[in-house]
Amino acid sequence: MARPYKDGNSNTDSFRDTDYQGGGRQQHLLRSGIDRLAGAMRLADAIGSGRMRQVASIAYAVLLFTLGAVAWSSGVLASIWDLRDDIVYLMFGELDQITDFLTGDFSATLQHIPLVLVSGILAILVGVPIGVVLSRPRMTRYAEGLMQVLNVGTTVPTLAILALSMSVLGIGSLPAVFGLFVATLLPIVRNTYAGCSSVPAHLIESATGMGMTPRQILMQVEIPNALFVMFAGIRTAMAINVGTVPLAFLIGGGGLGELIFQGIALNDFGMMLAGAIPVALLAVFVDFLLSQAQLWLIPRGVNPLR
């Protein structure tokens, strides 16, 4: 039993445990105050970040308007607008040229987007199976060695690859497609290999225990779990492809490189930008399309973005 003590302010006896209870109430009030303060700080941060985004958006809009006004006053935008028909033709080309090239007439000239599509699709069709094959257990000891052979497409400068392909295949769109294919291949193969190799072993063991065949395990377990990494490699490869296509002009291929290099040769800033700006916008657009495909085509259970 607690020992009573005399309260100096009253004639009644009280116990020390009442002091303890009062301290508990104070601690509770202190914690609630701290929680409220933290909530207020989080709300202030959210409001501040929203205001910062608004300020940043306004600053970007003012910057773009200023750059546009300067470009218009200097006559650059007017010169780009005068070349709009050339820009459209060098981006898309003509349907007859595309069909002739695909049917075996390699003398036909492909323009920018057809060059990207043909070389990129070929790289995907070849690179994904190679990456899958290299990820098999029986290929483990050979995978890195073969990967270094494919690394030539990244180590050797792209212009040198185009020149070597021109020396073998001649001048035109065919060596351009081959050079772009080689330059685009490595990111697809490496990411496919990395994605298939990183599938958790317990998933494969569970599928084996369920009686699935190796082919079923590959198609229903490994590839779905590796799709996110594979898409990352395809996005990187296509960004490289779009940015490299202008060099195809130097070996007789088509594309927006014609405007870029002619603008450099003639010291025509407007002509150079008429080729460079569409290339940059096309690279951003292609990456956006592939990012949306990566978001919506990969199943929810294995897609960290969903």
C-alpha positions in Angstrom: 0.0 0.0 0.0 1.3 3.4 -0.9 2.3 5.7 1.9 0.0 8.7 2.3 1.4 12.2 2.3 -0.1 15.5 3.4 -1.0 17.9 0.6 0.0 21.4 1.5 -2.9 23.0 -0.4 -5.7 20.8 1.1 -6.5 18.8 4.2 -7.2 15.6 2.2 -4.7 12.8 1.7 -3.6 12.0 -1.9 -1.4 9.3 -3.3 1.6 9.5 -5.5 -0.1 7.4 -8.2 -2.3 10.4 -9.1 0.9 12.2 -10.1 1.8 9.3 -12.3 -1.7 9.4 -14.0 -1.3 13.2 -14.5 2.1 12.6 -16.2 0.4 10.0 -18.5 -2.2 12.5 -19.6 0.5 15.1 -20.3 2.4 12.6 -22.4 -0.8 11.7 -24.3 -1.4 15.4 -25.0 2.2 15.9 -26.1 2.0 13.0 -28.5 -1.3 14.3 -30.0 0.2 17.8 -30.4 3.2 16.3 -32.2 0.9 14.3 -34.5 -1.1 17.4 -35.3 2.1 19.4 -36.0 3.4 16.6 -38.3 0.1 16.6 -40.1 0.2 20.3 -40.5 3.8 20.1 -41.8 2.8 17.4 -44.3 -0.1 19.5 -45.5 2.2 22.5 -45.9 4.7 20.4 -47.9 1.9 19.2 -50.2 0.6 22.8 -50.7 4.2 24.0 -51.2 5.0 21.3 -53.7 1.8 22.0 -55.6 2.7 25.7 -55.7 6.2 24.8 -56.9 4.8 22.7 -59.7 2.6 25.6 -60.7 5.6 28.0 -60.6 7.7 25.6 -62.6 4.9 25.2 -65.2 4.6 29.0 -65.6 8.4 29.3 -65.9 8.6 26.6 -68.6 5.7 28.3 -70.5 7.4 31.7 -70.3 10.7 30.1 -71.4 9.1 28.4 -74.4 7.2 31.6 -75.4 10.5 33.6 -75.2 12.4 31.0 -77.3 9.6 30.9 -79.8 9.5 34.7 -80.0 13.2 34.9 -80.5 13.2 32.2 -83.1 10.3 33.8 -85.0 11.9 37.3 -84.9 15.2 35.8 -86.3 13.4 34.1 -89.1 14.3 30.5 -88.1 10.7 29.4 -87.6 9.7 30.9 -91.0 12.5 29.0 -92.7 11.5 25.7 -91.0 7.9 26.3 -92.1 9.0 26.8 -95.7 10.6 23.3 -95.5 7.5 21.6 -94.1 6.9 19.6 -97.3 10.5 18.3 -97.3 10.2 17.4 -93.6 7.0 15.3 -94.2 8.6 13.5 -97.2 11.9 12.8 -95.4 10.0 11.4 -92.4 7.5 9.1 -94.1 8.6 8.7 -97.7 6.3 7.1 -100.3 4.4 3.9 -100.0 5.8 2.6 -103.3 9.3 2.9 -102.0 8.5 0.9 -98.9 6.7 -1.9 -100.7 9.5 -2.1 -103.3 12.2 -2.4 -100.6 10.2 -5.0 -98.7 9.6 -7.1 -101.9 13.4 -7.2 -102.6 14.1 -4.1 -104.6 16.9 -2.8 -102.3 17.6 0.1 -104.6 14.5 1.9 -103.3 15.3 4.6 -100.8 13.7 4.4 -97.3 13.1 7.6 -95.3 13.3 8.2 -91.6 10.3 6.4 -90.1 10.5 3.4 -92.5 14.2 3.0 -91.7 13.4 3.0 -87.9 10.5 0.5 -88.3 12.4 -2.0 -90.6 15.7 -2.0 -88.6 13.9 -1.9 -85.2 11.5 -4.7 -86.0 14.3 -6.9 -87.3 16.4 -6.2 -84.2 13.5 -7.2 -82.0 12.7 -10.4 -84.0 16.4 -11.4 -83.8 17.4 -10.0 -80.4 14.7 -11.5 -78.2 15.2 -15.1 -79.3 19.0 -14.7 -78.9 18.6 -13.4 -75.4 16.2 -16.2 -74.5 18.6 -18.8 -75.9 21.6 -17.3 -74.0 19.6 -17.4 -70.7 19.2 -21.2 -70.9 21.3 -23.1 -68.2 23.3 -25.0 -70.9 24.5 -21.6 -72.4 25.6 -20.0 -69.1 29.3 -20.6 -69.8 29.1 -19.1 -73.3 26.6 -16.2 -72.7 29.1 -13.5 -71.7 31.5 -14.4 -74.5 28.8 -14.2 -77.1 27.5 -11.0 -75.5 30.9 -9.4 -76.1 30.6 -10.3 -79.8 27.3 -8.4 -80.0 28.9 -5.6 -78.0 30.7 -4.6 -81.2 27.6 -2.8 -82.3 28.0 -0.4 -79.2 31.8 -0.3 -78.9 32.5 0.6 -82.5 31.3 4.1 -83.5 28.0 4.0 -85.4 29.5 5.9 -88.3 32.2 3.2 -88.7 29.6 0.5 -88.7 27.7 2.3 -91.4 30.9 2.7 -93.4 31.8 -1.0 -93.0 28.3 -2.0 -94.1 28.5 0.3 -97.1 31.8 -1.3 -98.2 30.1 -4.7 -98.2 26.5 -4.0 -99.3 27.1 -0.9 -101.4 25.3 2.5 -101.1 21.6 2.9 -100.3 19.0 1.9 -97.8 20.2 -1.7 -97.4 23.5 -1.0 -95.7 21.7 1.7 -93.6 19.2 -0.9 -92.4 22.0 -3.4 -91.6 24.1 -0.8 -89.7 21.1 0.3 -87.7 20.1 -3.3 -87.0 23.6 -4.0 -85.6 23.7 -0.8 -83.5 20.2 -1.6 -82.1 20.7 -5.3 -81.3 22.8 -5.3 -78.1 20.3 -3.6 -75.7 17.6 -5.9 -76.7 19.7 -9.1 -76.3 21.2 -8.0 -73.0 18.0 -7.0 -71.4 16.2 -10.2 -72.6 19.0 -12.3 -71.2 19.0 -10.3 -67.9 15.2 -10.5 -67.5 15.0 -14.3 -68.2 18.0 -15.0 -65.9 16.5 -13.0 -63.0 13.3 -14.9 -62.8 13.1 -16.3 -59.2 14.1 -19.9 -58.9 11.1 -20.8 -56.7 8.7 -19.9 -59.5 10.5 -22.2 -61.9 10.6 -25.0 -59.3 6.8 -24.5 -58.6 6.0 -24.7 -62.3 8.1 -27.9 -62.6 6.4 -29.4 -59.6 3.0 -28.7 -61.3 4.1 -30.8 -64.3 4.7 -28.0 -66.8 7.1 -28.7 -69.7 10.2 -26.5 -70.2 8.5 -24.8 -73.1 5.4 -24.1 -71.0 7.7 -22.7 -68.2 9.4 -20.5 -70.7 6.2 -19.1 -72.3 4.0 -18.9 -69.2 6.4 -18.2 -66.3 9.8 -16.8 -67.5 8.9 -14.5 -70.4 5.9 -12.9 -68.5 8.2 -12.2 -65.5 10.9 -10.8 -67.8 8.7 -8.6 -70.0 9.3 -5.5 -67.9 13.1 -5.7 -68.3 12.8 -6.7 -72.0 10.7 -3.6 -72.7 13.3 -1.4 -71.1 15.9 -2.8 -73.5 13.6 -2.3 -76.5 13.0 1.4 -75.4 16.7 2.0 -75.2 17.3 0.4 -78.5 14.6 2.3 -80.3 15.9 5.6 -78.9 19.3 4.8 -80.2 17.8 3.8 -83.5 15.9 7.0 -84.0 18.9 9.2 -83.1 21.2 7.2 -85.4 19.1 7.2 -88.6 20.3 10.7 -89.7 23.7 9.2 -90.2 22.2 7.0 -92.9 22.2 9.9 -95.2 26.0 9.7 -95.5 25.8 6.3 -97.1 23.0 6.9 -99.5 20.0 6.3 -97.2 17.1 8.7 -96.7 15.8 10.4 -93.6 16.0 13.8 -91.9 19.8 13.6 -91.9 19.6 15.2 -95.4 18.3 18.5 -93.9 20.8 18.3 -91.0 23.9 17.7 -93.0 22.9 20.1 -95.9 22.2 22.7 -93.3 25.6 22.3 -91.8 27.3 22.4 -95.2 25.4 25.5 -96.3 25.6 27.1 -92.8 21.9 27.3 -92.9 20.7 27.3 -89.2 17.0 27.0 -90.1 17.6 24.0 -92.4 19.6 22.2 -89.8 16.9 22.8 -87.1 14.3 21.6 -89.6 15.9 18.2 -89.5 17.1 18.2 -85.9 13.8 19.2 -84.2 11.7 16.5 -85.8 14.3 13.9 -85.0 14.2 14.9 -81.3 10.4 15.0 -81.2 10.2 11.6 -83.0 12.5 10.1 -80.4 10.4 11.4 -77.5 7.2 10.2 -79.3 8.6 6.7 -79.9 9.7 6.4 -76.3 6.3 7.5 -75.1 4.5 4.9 -77.2 6.8 2.2 -75.9 6.3 3.3 -72.3 2.6 3.1 -72.7 2.9 -0.4 -74.2 5.1 -1.3 -71.3 2.5 0.0 -68.9 -0.6 -1.7 -70.4 0.7 -4.8 -72.1 2.6 -6.3 -69.2 0.3 -8.1 -66.7 -0.5 -6.3 -63.4 1.0 -8.9 -61.2 4.5 -8.6 -62.7 4.4 -4.9 -63.7 5.8 -2.6 -60.9 4.3 0.5 -62.7 0.8 -0.9 -62.0 
